[in-house]
Amino acid sequence: MSHRLGRRFFARPTLEVAPDLLNKVLVAPGVAGRIVEVEAYRGSDDPGSHAFRGVTPRTEGMFGQAGHLYVYFTYGMHWCANVVTDQTGTPGAVLVRAVAPLRGVALLRGRRPAAKRDVDISNGPAKLAQAFGIGEMHDGADLVRAEMGVSIRDDGTPPPTSPAVGPRIGLSQGTELPWRFATDGAPEVSRPAPPSPLCEDRARPR
């Protein structure tokens, strides 16, 4: 049995929520995958965050109610999915970087024909969004209410007691912050070097 994560889970400091999301299950219509890699982003103390310079039409979602999706477009071709965290008015989001496919692998593969192996289906934030069918229409969707069929669930698998921790990928600012968390040993975790080109525009706050 599993249950959807409630508002209280997400409405905590971003750096608490991020490692706790590891091993939770991302669900979308017809598919599911275990979260194995995330990155935390905050506000004015985080030069790598979109919210570093305050509220803009693009970043308004990061300041909103916890438990919603913040989805943005990058490089004119990729979507990336973030989970909004912390209290309303305090910017915070966790980028879901990689998941291990659990259900609907054929559908996931159909959306990611370039993937040579199952491990490559969703081992990066843009790959993940493509595989799970997450795009512009999901920006602001409420995960707690499973709007548009997207939610994050707890199936009883605890987060790792000692997650892998390191710098976030693809940034030119805030590179010293060890706010990337991963399930150590999971093959879907993106490689630490070279930096992924996907979602690299997080280095340019909006």
C-alpha positions in Angstrom: 0.0 0.0 0.0 1.1 3.6 -0.6 -0.3 7.0 0.1 0.1 10.5 -1.4 2.3 12.8 0.5 0.4 15.5 2.3 0.9 19.3 2.4 2.7 19.1 5.8 5.5 17.0 4.2 6.3 19.7 1.6 5.7 22.7 3.8 9.1 22.4 5.6 12.5 23.9 4.9 13.7 23.0 1.5 16.9 21.4 2.7 14.8 19.0 4.9 12.4 18.1 2.2 15.0 17.4 -0.5 16.7 14.3 1.0 13.4 13.1 2.3 12.1 12.9 -1.3 14.6 10.2 -2.1 12.9 6.8 -2.6 9.5 8.4 -2.8 7.5 7.5 -5.9 6.7 10.0 -8.6 3.4 9.1 -10.3 1.8 10.3 -13.5 -0.9 8.8 -15.7 0.1 5.2 -16.5 3.7 5.5 -15.2 5.6 5.6 -11.9 9.3 5.9 -10.8 11.3 6.0 -7.6 13.0 9.3 -7.0 16.8 8.8 -6.7 18.3 12.2 -7.3 17.2 15.8 -6.4 18.6 19.3 -6.0 17.4 21.9 -3.5 17.0 25.6 -4.5 16.1 28.5 -2.2 15.8 32.2 -2.5 17.9 35.3 -1.8 20.7 33.2 -0.2 21.0 31.0 -3.3 22.6 32.6 -6.4 21.9 29.4 -8.3 18.2 29.7 -7.9 15.6 31.3 -10.2 14.2 33.0 -7.1 17.5 34.7 -6.2 16.4 38.1 -7.4 12.8 37.9 -6.0 9.4 37.3 -7.5 8.9 37.5 -11.2 6.2 36.1 -13.4 8.4 33.1 -14.1 9.3 32.4 -10.4 6.0 33.2 -8.7 5.3 29.5 -8.2 8.4 29.1 -6.1 6.9 31.6 -3.6 3.5 29.8 -3.6 1.9 27.0 -1.6 4.1 24.0 -0.9 3.2 20.7 -2.7 2.7 22.3 -6.1 4.7 21.8 -9.2 7.0 24.5 -10.5 7.7 23.6 -14.2 9.9 25.7 -16.4 11.2 25.6 -20.0 14.9 25.7 -20.8 17.0 25.9 -24.0 13.8 26.3 -26.0 13.2 22.5 -25.9 13.3 21.0 -22.4 10.9 21.1 -19.4 12.0 20.5 -15.9 9.9 19.6 -12.9 10.3 21.0 -9.4 8.4 20.5 -6.2 7.5 23.7 -4.3 8.6 23.6 -0.6 8.6 25.7 2.6 6.0 28.3 3.7 4.0 30.5 1.3 6.1 33.6 0.6 9.4 31.8 1.3 10.8 30.6 -2.0 11.9 27.0 -2.2 11.8 24.2 -4.7 13.4 20.8 -5.2 14.3 19.8 -8.7 13.6 16.2 -9.4 16.7 15.1 -11.3 16.3 11.4 -11.8 13.9 8.5 -11.1 14.2 4.7 -11.5 11.2 3.5 -13.6 8.8 1.3 -11.7 5.6 1.1 -13.8 4.7 1.8 -17.4 8.1 1.2 -18.8 6.8 0.7 -22.3 5.1 4.1 -22.2 8.1 5.7 -20.7 10.3 4.2 -23.4 7.9 5.3 -26.1 8.3 8.9 -25.0 12.1 8.5 -24.8 13.0 6.7 -28.0 16.6 7.9 -27.7 17.2 5.9 -24.5 19.2 2.8 -25.3 18.7 1.2 -21.9 16.0 1.5 -19.2 18.5 3.1 -16.9 18.7 6.0 -19.4 15.0 6.7 -19.6 14.8 9.2 -16.8 18.3 9.8 -15.5 18.2 13.6 -15.9 15.6 16.3 -15.2 14.6 17.0 -18.8 14.6 13.3 -19.7 12.4 12.7 -16.7 9.9 15.4 -17.6 9.7 14.0 -21.2 9.3 10.4 -20.1 6.6 11.3 -17.6 4.8 13.7 -19.9 5.3 16.7 -17.7 5.2 20.0 -19.4 3.8 23.6 -19.3 0.3 22.5 -18.5 1.5 21.0 -15.2 3.1 24.2 -13.9 1.2 25.0 -10.7 -0.5 21.5 -10.5 -1.2 20.4 -6.9 0.7 17.2 -6.1 -1.3 16.8 -2.9 -4.6 16.6 -4.8 -3.0 14.7 -7.7 -4.1 17.3 -10.2 -3.7 16.1 -13.7 -2.9 12.7 -12.3 0.5 13.7 -11.0 1.5 13.0 -7.4 4.3 11.9 -5.1 3.6 8.8 -3.0 5.2 7.0 -0.1 5.2 3.2 -0.6 7.0 2.6 2.7 10.5 2.6 1.4 12.5 5.0 3.6 14.9 7.5 2.3 18.6 6.5 2.5 20.1 7.1 6.0 23.3 8.4 4.3 22.4 9.9 0.9 25.1 10.9 -1.4 25.6 14.7 -1.1 27.4 17.0 -3.4 27.3 20.2 -5.5 24.5 20.9 -7.9 25.0 20.2 -11.6 25.3 22.7 -14.4 25.6 26.0 -12.4 28.0 28.8 -12.6 26.8 30.4 -9.3 26.2 28.7 -6.0 28.5 25.9 -7.0 29.9 25.6 -3.5 26.6 24.6 -2.0 26.3 20.9 -1.4 22.5 20.8 -2.1 22.4 17.8 -4.4 21.1 14.6 -2.8 21.1 11.1 -4.3 20.5 7.5 -3.5 24.0 6.2 -3.4 24.6 3.4 -5.9 21.4 3.9 -7.8 22.3 3.4 -11.5 19.9 6.1 -12.7 21.8 8.9 -10.8 23.3 11.3 -13.3 27.1 11.3 -13.4 28.8 14.0 -11.3 31.0 15.1 -14.2 30.9 16.5 -16.7 28.0 18.8 -15.7 24.8 18.0 -17.5 23.8 20.5 -20.2 20.1 20.0 -19.3 18.6 22.7 -17.1 21.9 24.6 -17.0 20.0 27.9 -17.2 19.4 27.7 -13.4 22.7 29.5 -13.3 20.9 32.5 -14.7 18.3 33.5 -12.0 15.1 35.1 -13.3 
